[in-house]
Every structure is written in C-alpha cells, then in structure tokens.
Amino acid sequence: MSLNPRTPNRSLDFGVLFGTSGNHLAGWRLPASSGGGNAGAELDVSEAVRLAKQYERAGLTAIFVADVVSVWGEHLDSLSRTTRASYFEPITLLSALASVTERIGLVATATTSYNEPYTIARKFASLDHISGGRAGWNVVTSVVPLEAANFGRDAHYGHEERYARAAEFVAAVTGLWDSVADDAFPRDKGSDIYLDRVGRRPLNYRGEHVATAGPLNISRPPQGHPVIFQAGASETGRAFAARVGEVIFAAPRSVAEARAYRTALDAALGAAGRAPGDVRVWPGVSPIVASTHAEAERRRDELNDLLHEDVLRRVIQDNVGDVDFSGFDLDAPLPELPESNRSRSRAASIIALARDEGLTLRELAVRWAGGGIVGTPEEIADHIEQWFDVGVADGFNLSFPYLPGAADAFVEQVLPELQRRGLWRPHYGATLRETIGLPRPDLTIADFGAEANATVPA
Ligand SMILES: Cc1cc2nc3c(=O)[nH]c(=O)nc-3n(C[C@H](O)[C@H](O)[C@H](O)COP(=O)(O)O)c2cc1C
C-alpha cells in the first residue's frame, strides 16, 4: 500500500489534536458562514461527542487531547482574546468520549512534572479499561511557567531535571502497570478466588525524583501498557522519546528538517537499544482545504486578519522565553533572545524560521499562530504523500484551525483522495496498539518467576 520503506504495506495513521473551537488562535472568531462555529464551543460536550463520532466514522486513528495545568498563556491582553483560559481536563473528557465511541484511540496528555506516578498509572489503566483498550498517554514535562505555581513551586523544574524526573516517572508508571499480571484475576466463584494472590507483585520503586510501592489497585490494562506518545525534540528530549516513546509527535518545518530529525531519532533509538521500526513518527499537519488554492489562501487570510496585535505579540513571547514583548515593534525583526526554559526545540524552531526568512515579529507571529498548509484536496494529499513516501512520517497529527469547516473538508475531500492514491484506508484493530501495529507487552503470572512466590503486601 505504501512506498514508505519503514512501514511497508501499512496505511498511514491519523491522530487529531482535539478541540471543539479550532486550533488557530482566532479560529473561534471565524463566522459560521466561513466554516467557523459556535463561539462558546470549548466546553460544549455535545459538540465534542459529535466531532468524536465524525472522526471515528471517517476512520481516523486517535483523538489526542493536549493539556497544560494552568491557563495557557500568561498575559491577559492576549489570553482574553483566545479560548486558552478554559478547557477540559483530558482524561475526564476522554472518559466521556469513550462511552460514545467504539474504535477510535483516546490519547490524553499528562505531565510528569506535576503528577505522581501512582495516580497516572491508575487513571490511564482506568481509561484503558473503560474504552476497551484504546488509551494512549502523551507524556509531557510541562512548558508553561504558570504550571509550577499551581503546584506549590516557585519556579518550573529546569530542562534537564524535568527530563530526569520524567524518565523515572515513566519507569514507575510502566512498573505499576506490570505489578499485576494479565491473568491475576480469575474471578472464579467455584474456588472462591477473585484475585490470584501471586498475580500481583510489589514494585517498591525508589528514584531520586519519584517513589511508589505498588502494586496497582486495578487489573492490568487491556493493552498491557496504554500506548506511549512523546514529543521530545531537543537532544535530551529526543533521547527520552527514543527510550520510552511508541508514537513520536514531531514538528519539523520541511522535509529536510524532518529527515534530519528522523536521522537523529534513529541514532537515539539505536543508543536506547531499539530499532527504527519500534516507533511511529507523526508530524503535525494543519490543513486549510478549499476547491481552489486561491480560495484556501483567502480563508487563511480571513483567519489571520482576526488575530489581534496583542495576541500576535504574546504568541511568540509565550513560546520563546522570558522577555517582555509588550514594548516591541511588531514590524521590526525578531530581537536577540536569551535561552528559554520552555520548549527548547520549539523556541529554536521559531527563531530559525524568523532568521531564515527574514520575518518581522508580526509576520513570524502570523505564521506561527496561523501555520498550516493551504490548498486543494489534491495539494494537501500531495504534501502528505511526499512526507509519507520519503519515510519521514508514518502518520500525521491533524490540527484543524477552525471548526467544523476544516474538519469537514478534510474528512470529505482529502481522505477520499488519499484512499484513491492507496496511501490510506480506514483501519481499526481491537485496540489502539493493534490499530497502529504496535506489539502488546504481555505479562502473565508465569513471567513473574520467583517473584510470584514472594510475600505480597496488602
Ligand atoms: C504535537 C505536539 C503536541 C504537544 N502537546 C503538548 C501538550 O499538550 N502539553 C505540553 O506541555 N507540551 C506539549 N508539547 C510539547 C512537548 O511536550 C515538548 O515540550 C516539545 O515537543 C519540545 O521538547 P523539548 O523539551 O525536547 O524541546 C507538544 C509538542 C508537540 C510537537
């Protein structure tokens, strides 16, 4: 089916960054006559249900809910003009969507910086059971400085420290999932054995940053482990992604950048004792589709014209660092900036974009906030086909700039075109792991070996 040398004969996969009012910062303002929707949609559960069902009917692989544990932006002048001060907690939202869908994957973001492993292992195991094996965990380390203060810290962890904590955190969570064997619960009325006592084992994980005893208080997730998503892109982040990630979100700006990223990721995978085929890489695509290229450009311009200057000024500041942009001339080039403790790779990418193309702050902000590719269904399909076939993408993470129009256009016009080209077909396995073609980490009582006979604390 595909020319992609890494995943021969596989269809590409599509995640969709879930939102109900569009991911362009001004998407919520687009009038319904231009494909926008209800301005109050960000907490509209019936709209979330409608979209989830639409994506599942279309055959998309997974819904992905991003998250930060604070309002998403520090400056009221900008925040007050976006939907980023009000959004659902991801696992709660996905638990609701699990009960109205049957096959689509449900990927929630949870930070390792402001959680505890036991809570996360338990919640994702629960979501995996509730959804019949469709849960995924997007492991992040947090990038918004406001998050720290919400959890009693004066400042966010430094870049290296938060990745060190993340590595321990993931080891503890997977250890907790593995503290209960797949066959630990015979639930046998005749023999009066609900839980086989040798089917659980203590974990007693003690790291420098996190500690947890275990075992977990829920039977092993249907997938063994919910699928691990990760988006590390700095050197440290990439090494972490290569150790723990199964699906890797990437944000390269061009095929050349995507190739460089993939080469570096392959090396990091090798260093972690894993093979390139052990992971799937999903770059982002934010499509604006119309029947002519000019019409798609007009729609993009219409959206960008809705971005207030305060939003433009802060969107770059919020991503690149700790400088107050309020006095900056939007029509001047991007100034020199200190290194950021936010997403280093994102800051580097934004700065590189400005320098490479000689953009003013306004132009840069419009590109960053607006982003996306514009074109006819054929042009969008060409982009996807190119990235897939040169082996830099096994799938894509879709982000619809406005709703419902951008999603409708993609589902109704681009997916059929991809299917005609033999690049994509709707495909669902029994679990999210199966849908993506990832192996299940089986674990039975027999695998516990000598530990099975150890005394297991209550
Ligand atoms: C598609 C995508 C989605 C992301 N979602 C989130 C998110 O929901 N919450 C978050 O704190 N960070 C999110 N990130 C940021 C990553 O966690 C990470 O900080 C970033 O990719 C760069 O990592 P670095 O620290 O290695 O530079 C996302 C990144 C990408 C590419």
The ligand as a Tripos MOL2 file, in Angstrom:
@<TRIPOS>MOLECULE
LIG
   31    33     1     0     0
SMALL
NO_CHARGES

@<TRIPOS>ATOM
      1 C1          2.1770   17.7300   18.5780 C.3       1 LIG1
      2 C2          2.7200   18.1830   19.8860 C.ar      1 LIG1
      3 C3          1.8740   18.2370   20.9690 C.ar      1 LIG1
      4 C4          2.3260   18.6790   22.2070 C.ar      1 LIG1
      5 N1          1.4460   18.7350   23.2450 N.ar      1 LIG1
      6 C5          1.8520   19.2420   24.4210 C.ar      1 LIG1
      7 C6          0.9330   19.3710   25.4940 C.ar      1 LIG1
      8 O1         -0.2370   19.0460   25.3770 O.2       1 LIG1
      9 N2          1.3840   19.8680   26.6690 N.ar      1 LIG1
     10 C7          2.6800   20.2440   26.8380 C.ar      1 LIG1
     11 O2          3.0250   20.6820   27.9440 O.2       1 LIG1
     12 N3          3.5730   20.1340   25.8350 N.ar      1 LIG1
     13 C8          3.1890   19.6540   24.6390 C.ar      1 LIG1
     14 N4          4.0850   19.5560   23.6060 N.ar      1 LIG1
     15 C9          5.4660   19.9840   23.8440 C.3       1 LIG1
     16 C10         6.3390   18.7950   24.1490 C.3       1 LIG1
     17 O3          5.9750   18.1770   25.3320 O.3       1 LIG1
     18 C11         7.8100   19.1920   24.2410 C.3       1 LIG1
     19 O4          7.9930   20.1400   25.2300 O.3       1 LIG1
     20 C12         8.2820   19.7430   22.9510 C.3       1 LIG1
     21 O5          7.9660   18.8570   21.9280 O.3       1 LIG1
     22 C13         9.7610   20.0390   22.8960 C.3       1 LIG1
     23 O6         10.5180   19.2940   23.6950 O.3       1 LIG1
     24 P1         12.0000   19.6550   24.1050 P.3       1 LIG1
     25 O7         11.9110   19.9800   25.5680 O.co2     1 LIG1
     26 O8         12.7620   18.3940   23.8680 O.co2     1 LIG1
     27 O9         12.4250   20.7920   23.2790 O.co2     1 LIG1
     28 C14         3.6650   19.0950   22.3600 C.ar      1 LIG1
     29 C15         4.5280   19.0310   21.2580 C.ar      1 LIG1
     30 C16         4.0770   18.5940   20.0160 C.ar      1 LIG1
     31 C17         5.0260   18.5650   18.8600 C.3       1 LIG1
@<TRIPOS>BOND
     1     1     2 1
     2     2     3 ar
     3     2    30 ar
     4     3     4 ar
     5     4     5 ar
     6     4    28 ar
     7     5     6 ar
     8     6     7 ar
     9     6    13 1
    10     7     8 2
    11     7     9 ar
    12     9    10 ar
    13    10    11 2
    14    10    12 ar
    15    12    13 ar
    16    13    14 ar
    17    14    15 1
    18    14    28 ar
    19    15    16 1
    20    16    17 1
    21    16    18 1
    22    18    19 1
    23    18    20 1
    24    20    21 1
    25    20    22 1
    26    22    23 1
    27    23    24 1
    28    24    25 2
    29    24    26 1
    30    24    27 1
    31    28    29 ar
    32    29    30 ar
    33    30    31 1
@<TRIPOS>SUBSTRUCTURE
     1 LIG1         1 GROUP 0 **** ****
